[in-house]
């Protein structure tokens, strides 16, 4: 039986200047809201990218948590 592709109501993409900040932010984001961690990892030496998806409210909550982590 073919698998259904999961669709998300919203997506959020964050980029961090350090790998450590990106790892901490991704951890905080998935703990804060019920979202799917679609992709995360290094994209350029020293940079970290996070792509998450979920409902609009959950994605917004996770995005805000991730951006707050990036500002600290």
C-alpha atoms as an extended CHARMM CRD file, in Angstrom:
* protein
*
        72  EXT
         1         1  UNK       CA              0.0000000000        0.0000000000        0.0000000000  PROA      1               0.0000000000
         2         2  UNK       CA              1.4900000000        3.4000000000       -0.9590000000  PROA      2               0.0000000000
         3         3  UNK       CA              2.3170000000        5.7790000000        1.8450000000  PROA      3               0.0000000000
         4         4  UNK       CA              0.5890000000        9.1170000000        2.0860000000  PROA      4               0.0000000000
         5         5  UNK       CA              2.8310000000       12.1360000000        2.1290000000  PROA      5               0.0000000000
         6         6  UNK       CA              2.3260000000       14.2060000000        5.2360000000  PROA      6               0.0000000000
         7         7  UNK       CA              1.3720000000       17.7920000000        4.5450000000  PROA      7               0.0000000000
         8         8  UNK       CA              2.0810000000       20.6730000000        6.8570000000  PROA      8               0.0000000000
         9         9  UNK       CA              0.0070000000       23.8080000000        7.2460000000  PROA      9               0.0000000000
        10        10  UNK       CA              3.1390000000       25.9190000000        7.6850000000  PROA      10              0.0000000000
        11        11  UNK       CA              6.8990000000       25.7130000000        7.2520000000  PROA      11              0.0000000000
        12        12  UNK       CA              9.6510000000       27.6270000000        9.0240000000  PROA      12              0.0000000000
        13        13  UNK       CA             13.2760000000       27.9410000000        7.9480000000  PROA      13              0.0000000000
        14        14  UNK       CA             15.9660000000       29.3030000000       10.2530000000  PROA      14              0.0000000000
        15        15  UNK       CA             19.6750000000       29.8260000000        9.6420000000  PROA      15              0.0000000000
        16        16  UNK       CA             22.2180000000       30.2140000000       12.4340000000  PROA      16              0.0000000000
        17        17  UNK       CA             25.7570000000       31.5710000000       12.3370000000  PROA      17              0.0000000000
        18        18  UNK       CA             27.0940000000       28.8190000000       14.6040000000  PROA      18              0.0000000000
        19        19  UNK       CA             26.4550000000       25.0970000000       14.6900000000  PROA      19              0.0000000000
        20        20  UNK       CA             26.0780000000       25.1230000000       18.4740000000  PROA      20              0.0000000000
        21        21  UNK       CA             23.3230000000       27.7480000000       18.3500000000  PROA      21              0.0000000000
        22        22  UNK       CA             21.5120000000       25.7830000000       15.6380000000  PROA      22              0.0000000000
        23        23  UNK       CA             21.6410000000       22.5090000000       17.5560000000  PROA      23              0.0000000000
        24        24  UNK       CA             20.3630000000       24.1670000000       20.7320000000  PROA      24              0.0000000000
        25        25  UNK       CA             17.6110000000       25.9790000000       18.8310000000  PROA      25              0.0000000000
        26        26  UNK       CA             16.4160000000       22.8290000000       17.0480000000  PROA      26              0.0000000000
        27        27  UNK       CA             16.2690000000       20.9980000000       20.3830000000  PROA      27              0.0000000000
        28        28  UNK       CA             14.2930000000       23.8230000000       21.9650000000  PROA      28              0.0000000000
        29        29  UNK       CA             11.9250000000       24.0650000000       18.9860000000  PROA      29              0.0000000000
        30        30  UNK       CA             10.8840000000       20.4020000000       18.9640000000  PROA      30              0.0000000000
        31        31  UNK       CA             10.4410000000       20.4300000000       22.7390000000  PROA      31              0.0000000000
        32        32  UNK       CA              8.3360000000       23.6150000000       22.6780000000  PROA      32              0.0000000000
        33        33  UNK       CA              5.7360000000       22.6530000000       20.0570000000  PROA      33              0.0000000000
        34        34  UNK       CA              4.4820000000       19.5370000000       18.2330000000  PROA      34              0.0000000000
        35        35  UNK       CA              6.2890000000       20.0580000000       14.9310000000  PROA      35              0.0000000000
        36        36  UNK       CA              8.1170000000       17.8680000000       12.4400000000  PROA      36              0.0000000000
        37        37  UNK       CA             11.8440000000       18.4340000000       12.0880000000  PROA      37              0.0000000000
        38        38  UNK       CA             12.0930000000       18.0960000000        8.3010000000  PROA      38              0.0000000000
        39        39  UNK       CA             15.7700000000       18.9180000000        7.8110000000  PROA      39              0.0000000000
        40        40  UNK       CA             18.6040000000       20.2480000000        9.9060000000  PROA      40              0.0000000000
        41        41  UNK       CA             22.3360000000       20.3580000000        9.5280000000  PROA      41              0.0000000000
        42        42  UNK       CA             25.3100000000       22.3370000000        8.3600000000  PROA      42              0.0000000000
        43        43  UNK       CA             25.0560000000       24.1070000000        5.0330000000  PROA      43              0.0000000000
        44        44  UNK       CA             28.3230000000       26.0120000000        4.9570000000  PROA      44              0.0000000000
        45        45  UNK       CA             31.3020000000       25.8680000000        7.2890000000  PROA      45              0.0000000000
        46        46  UNK       CA             30.0180000000       27.2060000000       10.5880000000  PROA      46              0.0000000000
        47        47  UNK       CA             26.3960000000       27.7260000000        9.5110000000  PROA      47              0.0000000000
        48        48  UNK       CA             23.3920000000       25.6230000000       10.5430000000  PROA      48              0.0000000000
        49        49  UNK       CA             19.9770000000       25.3900000000        8.8660000000  PROA      49              0.0000000000
        50        50  UNK       CA             16.6920000000       24.1490000000       10.3860000000  PROA      50              0.0000000000
        51        51  UNK       CA             13.5030000000       23.3840000000        8.4380000000  PROA      51              0.0000000000
        52        52  UNK       CA             10.3710000000       22.5040000000       10.4190000000  PROA      52              0.0000000000
        53        53  UNK       CA              6.7280000000       21.9670000000        9.5500000000  PROA      53              0.0000000000
        54        54  UNK       CA              3.4350000000       21.5830000000       11.3540000000  PROA      54              0.0000000000
        55        55  UNK       CA              0.2220000000       23.4090000000       12.0230000000  PROA      55              0.0000000000
        56        56  UNK       CA              0.3440000000       27.1740000000       11.7350000000  PROA      56              0.0000000000
        57        57  UNK       CA              0.1800000000       27.7340000000       15.4980000000  PROA      57              0.0000000000
        58        58  UNK       CA              2.7390000000       25.0400000000       16.3220000000  PROA      58              0.0000000000
        59        59  UNK       CA              5.1590000000       26.2290000000       13.6640000000  PROA      59              0.0000000000
        60        60  UNK       CA              4.8430000000       29.8330000000       14.8050000000  PROA      60              0.0000000000
        61        61  UNK       CA              5.4710000000       28.8150000000       18.4200000000  PROA      61              0.0000000000
        62        62  UNK       CA              8.5580000000       26.8150000000       17.4390000000  PROA      62              0.0000000000
        63        63  UNK       CA              9.8180000000       29.5820000000       15.1400000000  PROA      63              0.0000000000
        64        64  UNK       CA              9.5820000000       32.1600000000       17.9270000000  PROA      64              0.0000000000
        65        65  UNK       CA             11.4450000000       29.8390000000       20.3030000000  PROA      65              0.0000000000
        66        66  UNK       CA             14.1630000000       29.2840000000       17.6850000000  PROA      66              0.0000000000
        67        67  UNK       CA             14.6200000000       32.9630000000       16.9260000000  PROA      67              0.0000000000
        68        68  UNK       CA             14.8300000000       33.7950000000       20.6280000000  PROA      68              0.0000000000
        69        69  UNK       CA             17.5710000000       31.1940000000       20.9720000000  PROA      69              0.0000000000
        70        70  UNK       CA             19.4150000000       32.7290000000       18.0460000000  PROA      70              0.0000000000
        71        71  UNK       CA             19.3110000000       36.1860000000       19.6120000000  PROA      71              0.0000000000
        72        72  UNK       CA             20.7590000000       35.0360000000       22.9360000000  PROA      72              0.0000000000
